[in-house]
């Protein structure tokens, strides 16, 4: 029997290749109720890399009081570095402040990310800062990282809607994103934290950034599938020329500070979608499905990914 894959029917005008930025090991696992053993996390990262994912964000050097699920960040990265060397040192990690950056520098890591908010309320809940003062906190972290030769990614959350404030004006999101880019972030990931984005909104936000002088090549899109719109929104992003998409193996994740945020866009669903459009991505779909099935067994529940469910039950 032939392997189950979609028929390839390219759509004119879309990018030829997309980068999948895998966030399952960090954004996915940080929202789990149960603590996942360090050795399981390490194997998760190894399997994701072996599946061909070009970028695997490994963990976050956040204070364990706030995200106890990632309290083993240093232990995880020390072990991966000892085993994988430069491959592990190239894995991105989230650093919320200078203390987090110190820990990343001590381990010789080369790619870090900071996490900002597009709204006042979420900045207060997630960072204990105002919308404006969060950037003063990020500035020394980003400056020191750049001085040390690191690449810095900027995340902006609540770009399409906020559970406390409702709709978020496009210009407010653009202002927040531009401030991170002006501080030196090489890429900006625009997060639909509670999954309320729709296709027209996606296109409008990308256009607003371009009108503000931000090339779409510097943008990434991070969708949640709360209302089943994630792949529709990816399609809108592709039409707008964005070529980097965050995704989480098996659809793991949410947001510990926004209870209405359900799972991230599943990596497998994204790979299936891109494959059908003939867009190159370099990822072995079966390998990622197997990894998500394996992780689901450790978490004690099935994956929410439709593609994982379909392929896990079908013969190769």
Residue pairs with C-beta under 8 A, 6 or more apart in sequence:
1 315
1 316
3 286
3 316
4 310
4 311
4 314
4 316
5 272
5 275
5 285
6 272
6 275
6 276
7 276
8 275
8 276
8 277
8 278
9 276
9 277
9 278
10 277
10 278
10 279
11 277
13 239
14 238
14 239
14 277
14 279
15 238
15 241
15 243
15 279
16 279
16 280
17 243
17 279
17 280
17 281
18 238
18 243
18 244
18 245
18 274
18 279
18 280
18 281
19 54
19 55
19 243
19 244
19 245
19 281
20 53
20 54
20 55
20 245
20 247
20 267
20 270
20 271
20 281
20 283
21 55
21 57
21 189
21 220
21 244
21 245
21 246
21 247
22 48
22 53
22 55
22 56
22 57
22 246
22 247
22 248
22 249
22 267
23 57
23 222
23 246
23 247
23 248
23 253
23 264
24 44
24 48
24 247
24 248
24 249
24 250
24 252
24 253
24 264
24 267
24 295
25 41
25 44
25 45
25 48
25 56
25 57
25 58
25 59
26 57
26 58
26 59
26 60
26 70
26 93
26 94
27 57
27 246
27 248
27 252
27 253
27 264
28 248
28 249
28 250
28 252
28 253
28 264
29 36
29 41
29 44
29 69
29 70
29 252
29 253
30 60
30 67
30 69
30 70
30 253
30 256
31 69
31 252
31 253
31 254
31 255
31 256
32 69
32 252
32 299
34 299
34 300
35 68
35 69
36 69
36 298
36 299
38 72
38 75
38 76
38 79
40 295
40 298
41 59
41 72
41 76
42 76
42 79
42 80
42 83
44 249
44 291
44 295
45 56
45 58
45 76
45 80
45 91
46 80
46 84
47 287
47 290
47 291
47 294
48 56
48 249
48 288
48 291
49 56
49 84
49 87
50 287
51 283
51 284
51 287
51 288
51 291
52 282
52 283
52 284
52 287
53 267
53 283
53 288
54 282
55 92
56 91
56 92
57 91
57 92
57 93
57 94
57 113
58 76
58 77
58 80
58 88
58 91
58 92
58 93
59 70
59 72
59 73
59 76
59 77
59 93
59 94
60 67
60 70
60 73
60 93
60 94
60 95
60 96
60 100
61 73
61 74
61 93
61 94
61 95
61 96
61 99
61 100
61 101
61 103
61 104
62 70
62 73
62 94
62 96
62 100
63 96
63 99
64 70
64 71
66 256
67 256
73 93
73 103
74 103
74 107
77 88
77 91
77 93
77 107
77 109
78 107
80 88
80 91
81 88
81 89
81 107
81 108
89 107
89 108
89 109
89 110
90 110
90 111
91 109
91 111
92 111
92 112
92 113
92 153
93 104
93 109
93 111
93 112
93 113
94 100
94 112
94 113
94 114
94 115
94 155
95 101
95 103
95 104
95 112
95 113
95 114
95 141
95 145
96 114
96 115
96 127
97 137
97 141
98 140
98 141
98 144
100 112
100 141
101 112
101 141
101 144
101 145
104 112
104 150
105 148
105 150
109 150
110 149
110 150
110 151
111 150
111 151
111 152
111 153
112 145
112 150
112 151
112 152
112 153
113 152
113 153
113 154
113 155
113 189
114 138
114 141
114 142
114 152
114 153
114 154
114 155
114 180
114 185
115 126
115 127
115 155
115 157
116 123
116 127
116 134
116 135
116 138
116 154
116 155
116 156
116 157
116 176
116 179
116 180
117 123
117 126
117 127
117 131
117 134
117 156
117 157
117 158
117 176
118 131
118 156
118 157
118 158
118 159
118 162
118 168
118 172
118 173
118 176
118 177
119 131
119 158
119 162
119 164
119 165
119 168
119 172
120 130
120 131
120 165
121 162
121 164
121 165
122 157
122 158
122 162
122 164
122 193
122 257
122 258
123 129
123 130
123 131
123 134
124 130
125 257
126 157
126 257
127 134
127 137
129 137
131 176
135 179
135 180
135 183
138 180
138 183
139 183
142 152
142 180
142 183
142 184
142 185
143 183
143 184
145 152
146 152
146 184
151 186
152 184
152 185
152 186
153 185
153 186
153 187
153 188
153 189
153 220
154 177
154 180
154 181
154 183
154 185
154 187
154 188
154 189
155 188
155 189
155 191
155 222
156 173
156 176
156 177
156 180
156 188
156 189
156 190
156 191
157 191
157 193
157 255
158 165
158 168
158 191
158 193
158 194
158 258
159 168
159 173
159 190
159 191
159 192
159 193
159 197
159 205
160 168
160 192
160 193
160 194
160 196
160 197
160 201
160 202
160 205
161 167
161 168
161 192
161 194
161 196
161 197
162 168
162 193
162 194
163 194
163 258
163 259
163 260
170 204
170 205
170 208
171 208
173 190
173 205
173 208
174 205
174 208
174 209
174 212
174 214
177 188
177 190
177 209
177 214
178 212
178 214
180 188
181 188
181 214
181 218
186 218
187 218
187 219
187 220
187 244
188 214
188 218
188 219
188 220
189 219
189 220
189 221
189 222
189 244
189 246
190 205
190 219
190 220
190 221
190 222
191 222
191 246
192 221
192 222
192 223
192 224
192 233
193 224
193 255
193 258
193 261
194 224
194 226
194 255
194 258
194 260
194 261
195 223
195 224
195 225
195 226
195 227
195 229
195 230
195 261
195 262
196 226
196 227
197 223
197 229
197 233
198 229
198 232
198 233
199 229
199 232
199 233
199 235
199 236
200 236
202 221
202 233
202 236
202 237
202 240
203 236
203 239
203 240
206 216
206 219
206 237
206 240
206 241
206 242
207 240
209 216
209 219
210 216
216 240
216 241
216 242
217 243
219 242
219 244
220 242
220 244
220 245
220 246
221 233
221 234
221 237
221 242
221 244
221 245
221 246
222 245
222 246
222 264
222 265
223 229
223 230
223 233
223 234
223 245
223 246
223 264
223 265
224 230
224 254
224 261
224 262
224 263
224 264
224 265
225 251
225 262
225 263
225 264
225 265
225 266
225 269
225 304
226 260
226 261
226 262
226 263
230 265
230 269
231 265
231 269
231 270
231 273
234 245
234 265
234 270
234 273
235 273
237 245
238 277
238 279
245 265
245 270
246 264
246 265
247 264
247 265
247 266
247 267
247 269
247 270
248 263
248 264
248 265
248 266
248 267
249 266
249 267
249 268
249 288
249 291
249 292
249 295
250 266
250 267
250 268
250 291
250 292
250 295
250 296
250 303
250 304
250 305
250 308
251 263
251 264
251 265
251 266
251 269
251 303
251 304
251 305
251 308
252 263
252 264
252 295
252 303
253 263
253 264
254 261
254 262
254 263
254 264
255 261
263 304
266 292
266 303
266 304
266 305
266 306
266 307
266 308
267 283
267 288
267 292
267 305
268 285
268 288
268 289
268 292
268 305
268 307
268 308
268 311
269 305
269 306
269 307
271 281
271 283
271 285
271 288
271 307
272 285
272 307
274 281
275 281
275 285
285 307
285 311
286 311
286 316
289 307
289 308
289 311
289 312
292 303
292 305
292 308
293 303
293 308
293 312
295 303
296 302
296 303
296 308
302 309
303 309
303 312
